[in-house]
Structures are given as C-alpha cells and as structure tokens.
Amino acid sequence: MYSKERLLQDFGNNLTKYSISTSSKYRILGCKPSLETLRKHYGGWKNSLKAVGRYYNDNVIEEGIVEQIVEFKEGGSKEDKERIRILTETVSKLRRHTQTTEISFSGTTHKFGYVSDTHVGSIYADLALLETAYDVFEKQGITKVLHSGDLLDGIKIYRGQEFELEAFGEDAQVELTVNRYPKKPGITTYFIAGNHDRSFYKLTGSDVGLKLQERRPDLQYIGHQEANIIIGDGDHKATIRLVHPDGGSAYALSYKPQKYIESLASGTKPDILLVGHYHKAEVLFFRGVISVQGGTLQQQTPFMRGKSLSAAMGFWTIDVTVGPNRIIDFTPKFYPVRS
C-alpha cells in the first residue's frame, strides 16, 4: 500500500483531490514528476504506474499498459479520462528517455562500422569523409553501422554556435540529414541521441531521432543517451553499449571512459563500450570492459580551438566474436584523417 503521504512525497504538487461519488481520492494529474524520484522509488514510469494502480485498486491504470489510453471502469467521468490521457501521453514521451534501451543481433560473429559525432548541420561537418566511411563499409560487406550520438549539430549548445551552422533549426537539419547522410543498399545505421541532438528536445520537446527514423528507415534510433546491443545466441552472448555522456573533455585521454566504467554498479558493465561526445579516438581495456572512443567526422570548430580541444577525425571497423558469455576476439581498426 502507498499512503497518501507517500504519494505526496513522491509526486509533490502533481496530485489533486477531488470527489468521486461519496468518497475522495488522490489521483495523479498529467504533469511531469521527477524522473529521479520515479526511478528511485519505482524503477521507472512503468512500475510507478503499476504502484499507483495497486494503491487505488480500481483499474484506473491497468498493469502493463503505458503506451495507450487505459480502460476505465463503468461510470468513469470525462474528466477522469482526460487526465489519464494527458498522463499517458506524458508517459509515452518520457519512456523514450529510459537511460539504457536494448536491441539484439543474432549470431556470434559480427563486423560493424562505427562512427560518432557527425554533427550534420555544422559548416565543419565533413560530409565527404562521412561518405568515404560508408564507401569503406559497403566495400567490406558491413551491413550494420553503430553511431554514438551527435548525429546533428543542434542549436544553442554554446554562445556563437549559430554562426557555425550550415542548416539552422530542427527542420533544416533533419532535411539536410535526410538528403545528405550516406544511404547504401543493405546498410542500416543504429544511432543514439547525443547532447547536440537533444538540444531540440530541451527547447521544444521534439525528438529528432524519431523524425529522422521516420524519414530514413535506414537510420534506426535506438536510445536517448545510451543503448545496449546484445549480440550472440544462447550462452554465447555479449553486450555492446553505445553511450554519449555529458560534460567536457579531460586532460588525460582515457580519464572520462575510466570514470564512466568505474561508476557502473556490479553486474551492469557492458563487454564493449563505444563512447561518443569527446571527439577522441582510443581503445582501452579497463575493469573487464573494452572501451572505444569513436572520434568524430567534424573538423575542429572555433569553439574547440578556443578551448584547446583537438578533433580526432576518422571512423572505425570492428570485428567481434562471442564465446561462452564473453568476447573471445575483438579487432578494431581506425581510419584516421590528419587534422
């Protein structure tokens, strides 16, 4: 049982009191509770809805239903339905932001293309180099390309960024990507959203990953900031994690990936970690995790030059073989560009 006081503590002002028949109950409005609070107490939106449904014990929110408007008991008011509609719509949006989503690829041997931080929309994005990368992938028979985020350059990331844009605004950058991002028969790119991609969500609530996927089915959006890719079958499985952290670069090249790996709780570490954001290229084996920083396909910008930040331009191919619950072969190859 979840007491009224517990619900008030968890959701703050997102509760209202109103009368149903002769009794009064507290119900959740269609507002946006803190994700931190939800994860802390319930482990996410889905479990929080179940908990509230159990508390009311009246099927206002049925277990397991979070993507559609739920059914009410006979006699549910129009006001009730509207409130749940708003809540469910909010839930649908917030579920895209689950910290680590997951997809799976069957087979114990894989060859991936790997790119990161393409920053389409920036005048410094090297689209010719990006095209070269996909030519190499096509020539090598690669069908899956992984992308660690910042596919687009976004808006209002830092002061003066607007003067470094070829395409200004969400629609313009999506259109440019749809038309200019390499499209090769049989190749699918699986990407997560980086902080530049998420800038549109912060400003307008729009998720460009979904818009790109709708216009270009070969660009598959798999996570807001992180995504796990499970490769293998049966007891021959391993986890690849794409991640696009926040924060600036560190003086030491490997420091940020090390701190990320150190922060992971026991049992949550991936076998392979593919790291975007820092525009660095590096392979590191640390605490049982093979970490690869993806580099970038964007030339050094004035912002980066002013911060004395280099741009490791290039792309990767990665061969992976999975054995019994572990990686038995990992062969990365970086294709560098002097910058």
N, C-alpha and C positions, 0 to 999 in steps of 0.2 A: 504493500500500500504506500502511496505517495501522498503525504499530508498536504493540506492547503499551504502551510508554511513552507514546506519543501519546494512546492511548485513556485511559490512566490520568490523564494530564494534563487531558484534556478533561472527563472524567466523574467524576473523583475517586473517591469510595467507592461509586459506582454500578456497579462491576464486581465480579464474583466469579469465583473459579477453581474449576472442578470437572471431573471426568473424563468423557469420552465415549469409550467403547471403550478403546483403549490410549493415546489422546492427551489432552492437556489444552488447553483453550481458554479465553479470556476472553470472557464474554458480558455484555450489558447486562441489569441487573435492571430490574424495573418501578418504578424510582424516578424522581425529578424532577430531571434535570440543569438547570443554569442556562440560561435562555433566552438570556442574553447570550453564554455560551460557545457554544451551538449556532449562533446567528446569526453569531458571529464566525468560526467555523471552517467551517461548512457552509451557512450561509444559511437555517437553519430546520430544523424537525423532519424534513421530507420528505427533504431532501438528507442529513441526518445518518443517517437510516435506510439510505439507499442506500449511503452511505460504509461503514457498518458491515457491510452485506450483502456489499459487494465485498471487504471485508477478510477476512471469513470464507469467502467464495466457496462457500457451501454452501446457498444459497437459504433460510436460516433467515428472512431478511427479503427478500422479493422487491421489486424496484424498482417504484415507483408505487403500492404497496398500503400505505395508512396508516389507512384507516377500518375495516378488518375484520381478523379474526384470520387470519394468513398460514398458508399450507400448509407442512407440514414434509416433508422427505424421508422416505422409508420408514424406519421404525425410530425416529423422534423420540419421546423419552420424554414421559411425562405431566408430569413436572416442567418440561421444556423448554416444552411447550405452555402451561402455567400462567404461566410467566414472560413469555412473549411476549404472552399475553392481557392481563396486567397492564400491560405496556409499551404495547401498542396502545391500551388504554383510556385510559392517561395521555396518549398522543399525541393521541387524539381530543379530549380536553378542552383540551389546550394549543393545539391548532390554532385554536381559537376566538379565541385571543388574538394571532393574527397581526397585526402592527402596522397594516397597511393592507389591508383587504379590497377587493373590487371588484365592482360590478354595472354594467350598461349599459342605457341607454334609447335606442332608435332615434328618429330624427327630428332635424332641425336647429333646430327652433323649439320651445321649451318654456316653460310658465308653472308655476312651483312656488309652493306655500305653504311658509313657513319659520317654524318655532318652535324654541325651545330652553328648557331648564331649566324644565320644567313642575312638577317636584317634587311629583307626586301622592303624597299621604300626609301632607304637611305641612298644618298648620292655616292656613298662609299661602298655600297654593296657590290661585290664583284660577281655579277651575274654570268660573265663569260667563264670565270673559274668554276662557278656552280654547274654550268653546262658541261664543262670538261669533266667534272667529277661524275656526273651521270653518264657521260660517254664511257668512262672507265668502268663504271658499274655494269653498264649494258654489255660491254665487250667481255667482261669476266663472268657473265651469266648470272649476276646478282639480281634477285627479284624483290628483296626487302632492304629498304634503307631506313635507318634509325636517325632521328633528329632530336637533339637535346634542348630545343626551345629557342626563342627569339627568332622565329621564322620571319616575322615582320619587325620593322623598326619602331612602331608605335608612335605615341605622341606625348609631349610634356614629360619626358623622362628626366631631363635636366634643362636648365636655362640655356636658350640658344639652339636647342635641337631642331626647331622649326626651320632654321637656315641650312640644315644639313639634309633636308628631305627632298627626294625626287617626287614623292607622292604624299600629299598632306591629307590626313584624315583616314578614318577607317575604310570607307567605301573605296577611296582611291588606292589604298594599299592592298586591299583584297582584290580589286580589279587587276592591279599590276601583277600580283602573285598568280592569279588565275591565268593570265596571259603569258607571263614570262617564266614562271618556275618550270624547270625541265619536266617534260612529260614523255616518258619512254614506255613503249608497249611492254606489259608484263611486270613493270616495276611499281611497287607501292611504297610510299613513304609514310612511316609511322612517327608522329611528332607529338611533343608535349608543348604547352604554352610556357614561355619564359616571361620575365618581368616586363619586357617591352610589349609582348603580345597582350599581357594582362592589363596594360595601361588603358586600353579601351574599356575593359570591364570596370575598372576603378572609376572612370569618368562618366560612363554612360550605361553601365550594366550589360553591355553587349559582349558576347563571347565570339571572337573572331575565329577560333578554332572550328566551331560548328559551322560558321558561314563558309569557311574555306572547304571543309569536308563536303558540304552540300554542293558547291560549285565544281569541286575537283575530287571525285571519289577516290582517285589515286593518292590523295593526301588524307590519311586517316588520323584523326585527332584522338589521342588515347589518354590524355591526362592534363590536369590543370597546372601542375608543377612537378609531379612525379608520376611514373608509371612503371609497373613491373611487367616483364615479359618472361613467361615461363617457357623454357624450351626443353624438349625431350618427351619421353613416354615412360609410363610405369615407374620403376625405381631409378630410372636414368633421367634425372631432371636437374635443372639448374635455373637460377633466377638472374636475369639481366635487369638492372634498374636504370631508367633514364631519369635524370634529375637536373633541375635548373634552380640552383639556390639563389638566395638574395645576398646583398652585401657586396662590398668591394673586394678587390684582389688583395692578397697578402704579399709581403716581401719575398717570402720563400714560396717557390713554385708549387710544392706539394702540400702546403700548410692547410689550405681550405678543404681539399678532399680528405686529408687525415682527420681534421676536426669533425667533418660530417660523419665519417665512419666511426669515430670514437663516440659520437653522440647516440648511435643506434643501440637500442636495448638488445639484450641477448636473444638470439633467435630471429631477429628482424634484419640481419645483414644480408644483402644480396651476394651472389657469387661474383658478379661483374657489375661495376658501377660506371655508367657513362655520364660524365659531368659537363654541362654547358656553363654559360654565363661569363667565365673568366677570360675567354679568348686565349687560352693557353693550351699547349699540346704536350701531353706527358702520359707515361704509363707507370703505374705504381702498384706494388703488391704490399698490402698492409692489413694486418689482423685477418688474414684469410680472404681478403677481398681484392680482386683485380680492378683497379681504378684507371679509367682512361679519360683524360681531359680532351674534349673534342676539337679545340682550336676554333677557327672562325673562317668565314668566307666574306668578311668585311674588312676593308683596308683600315688602317689606323685613322681614327677621326680626330678633328681638332680637340675634342673633349678628352680623348685618350692621350693625345700628345701633351696636353696641358697637365695631365695627371701623371705623366711619365709612365704610361702603360703601353706595353708593346702588344702587337696583334700577331699571334701565331697562325698565319693563314695556311689553310690546307684542308685535306679530308682524309678519311681512313677507309680501309677494308679490314674486316675482322673475321677470321675463321675460328669457329668454336666447335669442339667435340665434347659431348657429355658422356660421362661414365656413371657408375653407381653413385648417385647423389653427389656428384662433384664434377668439376671441369677437369678433363684429362688432357686437353690440348687447347691452347689459346694463342693464336698467331695474329697480332695486329700489324698493319703496315700503314705508315703515314706518308701521304703525298704532299710534301711541303712546297710552299711558294715563298721565295725570299721577299721580305717586306721591310 
